[in-house]
Amino acid sequence: MIPGISALIMGVAVYLSYQLALYLFRVNAIATVFSILIGVIVYAVVLLLLKGLTEEEILKFPKGAALVRLARKMHLLR
């Protein structure tokens, strides 16, 4: 359920950021890349806030230890 909620929130963020970037830059490629980056960040943050990933799972990722340190600094993990 948590990944689905995270994906829904990410979808809204991507749509809004795409519309904003397209309005500001008027270049589809820039708006697309910008909105994809926003989507990745929003999904990761929401997934961590909703406790969709444990620290042990993150440590299994490539550069997992660095991701855990970053998440702790941003108060997304305890």
N, CA, C and O atoms as a GROMACS GRO file, in nm:
protein
  312
    1MET      N    1   0.082  -0.120   0.000
    1MET     CA    2   0.000   0.000   0.000
    1MET      C    3   0.087   0.127   0.000
    1MET      O    4   0.055   0.225  -0.067
    2ILE      N    5   0.196   0.124   0.076
    2ILE     CA    6   0.282   0.242   0.087
    2ILE      C    7   0.345   0.281  -0.047
    2ILE      O    8   0.347   0.399  -0.081
    3PRO      N    9   0.396   0.184  -0.126
    3PRO     CA   10   0.449   0.223  -0.257
    3PRO      C   11   0.343   0.286  -0.348
    3PRO      O   12   0.373   0.375  -0.427
    4GLY      N   13   0.220   0.239  -0.338
    4GLY     CA   14   0.113   0.296  -0.418
    4GLY      C   15   0.080   0.439  -0.381
    4GLY      O   16   0.059   0.524  -0.467
    5ILE      N   17   0.077   0.466  -0.251
    5ILE     CA   18   0.053   0.602  -0.203
    5ILE      C   19   0.168   0.693  -0.246
    5ILE      O   20   0.146   0.806  -0.290
    6SER      N   21   0.290   0.641  -0.233
    6SER     CA   22   0.408   0.719  -0.275
    6SER      C   23   0.401   0.750  -0.425
    6SER      O   24   0.434   0.860  -0.468
    7ALA      N   25   0.360   0.652  -0.503
    7ALA     CA   26   0.350   0.670  -0.649
    7ALA      C   27   0.242   0.772  -0.684
    7ALA      O   28   0.258   0.850  -0.778
    8LEU      N   29   0.132   0.770  -0.612
    8LEU     CA   30   0.025   0.865  -0.637
    8LEU      C   31   0.072   1.008  -0.609
    8LEU      O   32   0.048   1.099  -0.689
    9ILE      N   33   0.138   1.028  -0.497
    9ILE     CA   34   0.190   1.161  -0.462
    9ILE      C   35   0.296   1.204  -0.563
    9ILE      O   36   0.299   1.320  -0.604
   10MET      N   37   0.383   1.109  -0.603
   10MET     CA   38   0.485   1.138  -0.703
   10MET      C   39   0.420   1.180  -0.835
   10MET      O   40   0.466   1.275  -0.900
   11GLY      N   41   0.315   1.112  -0.875
   11GLY     CA   42   0.246   1.145  -1.000
   11GLY      C   43   0.192   1.286  -1.001
   11GLY      O   44   0.204   1.357  -1.101
   12VAL      N   45   0.134   1.328  -0.891
   12VAL     CA   46   0.084   1.465  -0.880
   12VAL      C   47   0.199   1.565  -0.888
   12VAL      O   48   0.189   1.666  -0.957
   13ALA      N   49   0.308   1.535  -0.817
   13ALA     CA   50   0.424   1.624  -0.817
   13ALA      C   51   0.486   1.634  -0.956
   13ALA      O   52   0.525   1.743  -0.999
   14VAL      N   53   0.494   1.522  -1.027
   14VAL     CA   54   0.551   1.521  -1.162
   14VAL      C   55   0.463   1.602  -1.257
   14VAL      O   56   0.514   1.683  -1.335
   15TYR      N   57   0.333   1.582  -1.250
   15TYR     CA   58   0.242   1.656  -1.338
   15TYR      C   59   0.254   1.807  -1.314
   15TYR      O   60   0.267   1.885  -1.409
   16LEU      N   61   0.250   1.847  -1.188
   16LEU     CA   62   0.257   1.990  -1.156
   16LEU      C   63   0.393   2.050  -1.193
   16LEU      O   64   0.400   2.161  -1.245
   17SER      N   65   0.500   1.977  -1.164
   17SER     CA   66   0.633   2.030  -1.197
   17SER      C   67   0.654   2.036  -1.348
   17SER      O   68   0.720   2.127  -1.397
   18TYR      N   69   0.598   1.941  -1.423
   18TYR     CA   70   0.607   1.945  -1.569
   18TYR      C   71   0.534   2.067  -1.624
   18TYR      O   72   0.586   2.138  -1.710
   19GLN      N   73   0.415   2.089  -1.574
   19GLN     CA   74   0.337   2.204  -1.622
   19GLN      C   75   0.408   2.335  -1.591
   19GLN      O   76   0.412   2.425  -1.675
   20LEU      N   77   0.463   2.346  -1.472
   20LEU     CA   78   0.536   2.466  -1.434
   20LEU      C   79   0.660   2.486  -1.520
   20LEU      O   80   0.685   2.596  -1.569
   21ALA      N   81   0.738   2.380  -1.538
   21ALA     CA   82   0.861   2.390  -1.616
   21ALA      C   83   0.830   2.421  -1.762
   21ALA      O   84   0.902   2.498  -1.826
   22LEU      N   85   0.726   2.361  -1.815
   22LEU     CA   86   0.689   2.388  -1.954
   22LEU      C   87   0.645   2.534  -1.971
   22LEU      O   88   0.676   2.597  -2.072
   23TYR      N   89   0.576   2.586  -1.873
   23TYR     CA   90   0.534   2.725  -1.877
   23TYR      C   91   0.655   2.819  -1.870
   23TYR      O   92   0.662   2.918  -1.943
   24LEU      N   93   0.750   2.785  -1.782
   24LEU     CA   94   0.866   2.871  -1.761
   24LEU      C   95   0.967   2.864  -1.875
   24LEU      O   96   1.015   2.967  -1.922
   25PHE      N   97   0.999   2.743  -1.919
   25PHE     CA   98   1.106   2.726  -2.017
   25PHE      C   99   1.058   2.711  -2.161
   25PHE      O  100   1.132   2.740  -2.255
   26ARG      N  101   0.934   2.666  -2.178
   26ARG     CA  102   0.875   2.646  -2.311
   26ARG      C  103   0.954   2.547  -2.398
   26ARG      O  104   0.949   2.553  -2.521
   27VAL      N  105   1.026   2.456  -2.333
   27VAL     CA  106   1.101   2.352  -2.403
   27VAL      C  107   1.061   2.219  -2.340
   27VAL      O  108   1.084   2.195  -2.222
   28ASN      N  109   1.002   2.132  -2.421
   28ASN     CA  110   0.950   2.005  -2.371
   28ASN      C  111   1.059   1.920  -2.307
   28ASN      O  112   1.036   1.860  -2.202
   29ALA      N  113   1.176   1.912  -2.368
   29ALA     CA  114   1.284   1.827  -2.316
   29ALA      C  115   1.327   1.872  -2.176
   29ALA      O  116   1.346   1.789  -2.088
   30ILE      N  117   1.341   2.000  -2.156
   30ILE     CA  118   1.381   2.051  -2.025
   30ILE      C  119   1.272   2.023  -1.922
   30ILE      O  120   1.301   1.981  -1.810
   31ALA      N  121   1.149   2.047  -1.959
   31ALA     CA  122   1.037   2.022  -1.868
   31ALA      C  123   1.029   1.874  -1.831
   31ALA      O  124   0.999   1.840  -1.716
   32THR      N  125   1.054   1.786  -1.927
   32THR     CA  126   1.049   1.642  -1.901
   32THR      C  127   1.158   1.598  -1.806
   32THR      O  128   1.131   1.528  -1.709
   33VAL      N  129   1.281   1.639  -1.832
   33VAL     CA  130   1.393   1.601  -1.746
   33VAL      C  131   1.373   1.657  -1.605
   33VAL      O  132   1.396   1.587  -1.506
   34PHE      N  133   1.331   1.782  -1.596
   34PHE     CA  134   1.306   1.846  -1.467
   34PHE      C  135   1.200   1.768  -1.388
   34PHE      O  136   1.219   1.741  -1.270
   35SER      N  137   1.090   1.734  -1.453
   35SER     CA  138   0.982   1.666  -1.383
   35SER      C  139   1.021   1.523  -1.344
   35SER      O  140   0.975   1.474  -1.241
   36ILE      N  141   1.104   1.456  -1.423
   36ILE     CA  142   1.151   1.323  -1.386
   36ILE      C  143   1.237   1.331  -1.260
   36ILE      O  144   1.223   1.249  -1.169
   37LEU      N  145   1.326   1.428  -1.255
   37LEU     CA  146   1.410   1.445  -1.136
   37LEU      C  147   1.326   1.475  -1.012
   37LEU      O  148   1.352   1.422  -0.904
   38ILE      N  149   1.228   1.560  -1.028
   38ILE     CA  150   1.137   1.590  -0.917
   38ILE      C  151   1.065   1.464  -0.873
   38ILE      O  152   1.049   1.439  -0.753
   39GLY      N  153   1.020   1.384  -0.968
   39GLY     CA  154   0.950   1.260  -0.937
   39GLY      C  155   1.035   1.162  -0.857
   39GLY      O  156   0.986   1.102  -0.762
   40VAL      N  157   1.160   1.147  -0.895
   40VAL     CA  158   1.251   1.057  -0.823
   40VAL      C  159   1.268   1.103  -0.679
   40VAL      O  160   1.260   1.023  -0.586
   41ILE      N  161   1.291   1.231  -0.662
   41ILE     CA  162   1.312   1.286  -0.528
   41ILE      C  163   1.187   1.273  -0.443
   41ILE      O  164   1.194   1.229  -0.328
   42VAL      N  165   1.073   1.310  -0.498
   42VAL     CA  166   0.947   1.305  -0.422
   42VAL      C  167   0.914   1.161  -0.384
   42VAL      O  168   0.874   1.135  -0.270
   43TYR      N  169   0.930   1.067  -0.476
   43TYR     CA  170   0.899   0.927  -0.446
   43TYR      C  171   0.987   0.875  -0.333
   43TYR      O  172   0.938   0.811  -0.240
   44ALA      N  173   1.116   0.903  -0.340
   44ALA     CA  174   1.209   0.855  -0.237
   44ALA      C  175   1.176   0.915  -0.101
   44ALA      O  176   1.174   0.845   0.000
   45VAL      N  177   1.151   1.044  -0.098
   45VAL     CA  178   1.122   1.111   0.029
   45VAL      C  179   0.991   1.059   0.090
   45VAL      O  180   0.986   1.030   0.209
   46VAL      N  181   0.888   1.049   0.009
   46VAL     CA  182   0.759   1.002   0.061
   46VAL      C  183   0.770   0.856   0.106
   46VAL      O  184   0.713   0.818   0.209
   47LEU      N  185   0.842   0.774   0.030
   47LEU     CA  186   0.859   0.634   0.068
   47LEU      C  187   0.930   0.623   0.203
   47LEU      O  188   0.892   0.540   0.286
   48LEU      N  189   1.030   0.706   0.226
   48LEU     CA  190   1.100   0.703   0.355
   48LEU      C  191   1.011   0.759   0.467
   48LEU      O  192   1.010   0.705   0.577
   49LEU      N  193   0.939   0.866   0.440
   49LEU     CA  194   0.852   0.925   0.542
   49LEU      C  195   0.742   0.830   0.586
   49LEU      O  196   0.702   0.828   0.703
   50LEU      N  197   0.692   0.750   0.492
   50LEU     CA  198   0.585   0.656   0.524
   50LEU      C  199   0.639   0.521   0.572
   50LEU      O  200   0.563   0.426   0.590
   51LYS      N  201   0.770   0.514   0.593
   51LYS     CA  202   0.836   0.392   0.641
   51LYS      C  203   0.819   0.275   0.544
   51LYS      O  204   0.799   0.161   0.586
   52GLY      N  205   0.828   0.305   0.416
   52GLY     CA  206   0.817   0.202   0.312
   52GLY      C  207   0.946   0.125   0.292
   52GLY      O  208   0.945   0.018   0.230
   53LEU      N  209   1.056   0.177   0.342
   53LEU     CA  210   1.186   0.111   0.335
   53LEU      C  211   1.251   0.114   0.473
   53LEU      O  212   1.241   0.213   0.545
   54THR      N  213   1.316   0.005   0.508
   54THR     CA  214   1.390   0.002   0.634
   54THR      C  215   1.536   0.036   0.606
   54THR      O  216   1.582   0.033   0.492
   55GLU      N  217   1.606   0.068   0.712
   55GLU     CA  218   1.748   0.099   0.698
   55GLU      C  219   1.824  -0.022   0.643
   55GLU      O  220   1.916  -0.005   0.562
   56GLU      N  221   1.787  -0.140   0.685
   56GLU     CA  222   1.854  -0.261   0.638
   56GLU      C  223   1.834  -0.279   0.487
   56GLU      O  224   1.927  -0.321   0.417
   57GLU      N  225   1.715  -0.248   0.436
   57GLU     CA  226   1.690  -0.258   0.293
   57GLU      C  227   1.772  -0.155   0.215
   57GLU      O  228   1.825  -0.186   0.109
   58ILE      N  229   1.780  -0.035   0.267
   58ILE     CA  230   1.857   0.071   0.200
   58ILE      C  231   2.005   0.036   0.197
   58ILE      O  232   2.073   0.066   0.099
   59LEU      N  233   2.055  -0.027   0.302
   59LEU     CA  234   2.196  -0.063   0.306
   59LEU      C  235   2.232  -0.165   0.198
   59LEU      O  236   2.349  -0.177   0.161
   60LYS      N  237   2.135  -0.239   0.147
   60LYS     CA  238   2.160  -0.336   0.040
   60LYS      C  239   2.171  -0.270  -0.097
   60LYS      O  240   2.218  -0.333  -0.192
   61PHE      N  241   2.130  -0.143  -0.109
   61PHE     CA  242   2.141  -0.070  -0.236
   61PHE      C  243   2.287  -0.038  -0.263
   61PHE      O  244   2.368  -0.034  -0.171
   62PRO      N  245   2.322  -0.016  -0.390
   62PRO     CA  246   2.455   0.038  -0.417
   62PRO      C  247   2.468   0.174  -0.348
   62PRO      O  248   2.377   0.257  -0.356
   63LYS      N  249   2.578   0.196  -0.281
   63LYS     CA  250   2.602   0.319  -0.203
   63LYS      C  251   2.497   0.335  -0.092
   63LYS      O  252   2.462   0.447  -0.055
   64GLY      N  253   2.449   0.224  -0.041
   64GLY     CA  254   2.345   0.226   0.061
   64GLY      C  255   2.385   0.299   0.188
   64GLY      O  256   2.303   0.370   0.247
   65ALA      N  257   2.510   0.282   0.229
   65ALA     CA  258   2.555   0.350   0.351
   65ALA      C  259   2.549   0.502   0.333
   65ALA      O  260   2.511   0.574   0.425
   66ALA      N  261   2.587   0.549   0.216
   66ALA     CA  262   2.580   0.694   0.189
   66ALA      C  263   2.435   0.740   0.186
   66ALA      O  264   2.404   0.850   0.233
   67LEU      N  265   2.346   0.659   0.131
   67LEU     CA  266   2.204   0.695   0.127
   67LEU      C  267   2.146   0.702   0.268
   67LEU      O  268   2.066   0.790   0.298
   68VAL      N  269   2.186   0.609   0.354
   68VAL     CA  270   2.139   0.609   0.492
   68VAL      C  271   2.188   0.735   0.564
   68VAL      O  272   2.111   0.800   0.635
   69ARG      N  273   2.315   0.769   0.545
   69ARG     CA  274   2.367   0.892   0.608
   69ARG      C  275   2.290   1.015   0.560
   69ARG      O  276   2.254   1.100   0.641
   70LEU      N  277   2.265   1.024   0.430
   70LEU     CA  278   2.190   1.137   0.375
   70LEU      C  279   2.048   1.141   0.432
   70LEU      O  280   2.000   1.248   0.470
   71ALA      N  281   1.982   1.027   0.438
   71ALA     CA  282   1.846   1.021   0.490
   71ALA      C  283   1.841   1.062   0.637
   71ALA      O  284   1.747   1.128   0.681
   72ARG      N  285   1.944   1.023   0.712
   72ARG     CA  286   1.948   1.063   0.853
   72ARG      C  287   1.970   1.213   0.867
   72ARG      O  288   1.907   1.277   0.952
   73LYS      N  289   2.057   1.269   0.786
   73LYS     CA  290   2.081   1.413   0.791
   73LYS      C  291   1.955   1.492   0.758
   73LYS      O  292   1.932   1.600   0.811
   74MET      N  293   1.874   1.436   0.668
   74MET     CA  294   1.750   1.503   0.628
   74MET      C  295   1.634   1.464   0.720
   74MET      O  296   1.519   1.503   0.695
   75HIS      N  297   1.662   1.388   0.826
   75HIS     CA  298   1.562   1.343   0.924
   75HIS      C  299   1.453   1.260   0.860
   75HIS      O  300   1.336   1.269   0.899
   76LEU      N  301   1.491   1.178   0.761
   76LEU     CA  302   1.396   1.087   0.698
   76LEU      C  303   1.406   0.947   0.757
   76LEU      O  304   1.315   0.865   0.740
   77LEU      N  305   1.516   0.920   0.825
   77LEU     CA  306   1.538   0.794   0.895
   77LEU      C  307   1.580   0.824   1.038
   77LEU      O  308   1.637   0.930   1.065
   78ARG      N  309   1.552   0.734   1.127
   78ARG     CA  310   1.596   0.749   1.266
   78ARG      C  311   1.699   0.647   1.299
   78ARG      O  312   1.749   0.643   1.412
   0.00000   0.00000   0.00000
